[in-house]
């Protein structure tokens, strides 16, 4: 079993572990026992697709270890990450008399993790929760670092809280049940980490692993790639838990990506939208001479290798209008993540009106 420790020296939650091992979900009960010896009930929040495969396995493991287990499955997809499902979950917890001595397990992808995490952060002003991600995206990105939240009609993730999990369990076996489209969607975050990690050279670097695969590398090296991604995100969020400085590098491609998601009414998935966003910003960075053409070549090569898009049919003005409500905007300025060389990006604060020129390609 691989273990990555996340430490926040200034946080009430000093540290937690991310454990990576095939088959770990079926042993989740016994692994939780040392951490939660006094918990009576675990409330499993999942979605209907994940529940059909994994909910019973997790519940049985919990019951075998002496816990009570209840579960609630929301419809799959981004549309569940809203106020309606959030209030439904709050009432479900209350009706089942969940107390502060109980805990939540988020079993599923990024939508479930964000929704269950925000539910945990706000129910009874905060109860413990466990992340059990089951997609590439949630393993390498959304389950790490404590960002939780929901969408409202005016924007994505505009309501939320920083709330760290007590522990994260990553079971790579769950990725075997993903459709090719869902698997590829999460790979956009892998490409993002490779482009921002700041260490372009070196044989063990994520970017090198992706650029020089040999064979069916993404599947053959999946546990290692997951671990490398988690370490990259861990190293960033430990320095900036509340997203004031360096953590904003993780937003590469997200301002444009979130706008494209909303324009499509979330028919375009998060990973596909972020892939387009990273491509647009990189092409603009080349045009504006922030980075060499090599950056555009690399990112398009990687995205196309994962069958991810690099173009959109939405008009720049429409993308810009939606991006004006992005949570990264501060008054009349917005901070964008700009590539400057292979494997390295910077934060560039700009007048919000300048963003249109970066999109207009």
Secondary structure by P-SEA (a helix, b strand, c coil): cbbbbbbbccccccbbbbbbbcccccccccccccccccccbbbbbbccccccccaaaaaaaaaaabbbbbbcccccccccccaaaaaaaaaaaaaacccccccccccccaaaaaaaaaaaaccccbbbbbbbccccccccccccccccccccccccccccccccccbbbbcccccccccaaaaaaaaaaaaaaaaccccccccccaaaaaacccccccccaaaaaaaaaaaaaaaaaaacccccccccccccccaaaaaaaaaacccccaaaaaaaaaaaaaaaaaaaccccaaaaaaaaaaaaaacccccccccaaaaaaaacccccccccbbbbbbbccccbbbbbbcccccccccccc
